[in-house]
């Protein structure tokens, strides 16, 4: 199977149009990504190339035979070439530990915030 020009050889998806010199970027740096991935919404963005991604999941409670919504949050690396904004729906993938709390990086912006 031949890859197109827009696909990344590391398997992270479509290459971003911007180019960055970030060492921790999954596209232009030396950080490789693993298979584990999640899709969520950016709820917080820091100036230090960090962001917080949140998603909801349903958890079954056997006693009441009903579901409740639970939230999961991750601290992720937001590369300058991707530069996801607050409210964007993004795909994150696992990497080696980037810092004390960051073990994931944003690899793709699925949907931009409409507001």
VENDA-V253952 format. One record per helix or strand. SS is the DSSP state (h for helix, s for strand). FROM is the first residue (numbers start at 1). LEN is the number of residues. If there is no record, write none. Layout:
ss=SS from=FROM len=LEN
ss=SS from=FROM len=LEN
This chain:
ss=s from=7 len=1
ss=s from=14 len=1
ss=s from=33 len=13
ss=s from=50 len=12
ss=s from=66 len=12
ss=s from=89 len=7
ss=s from=104 len=8
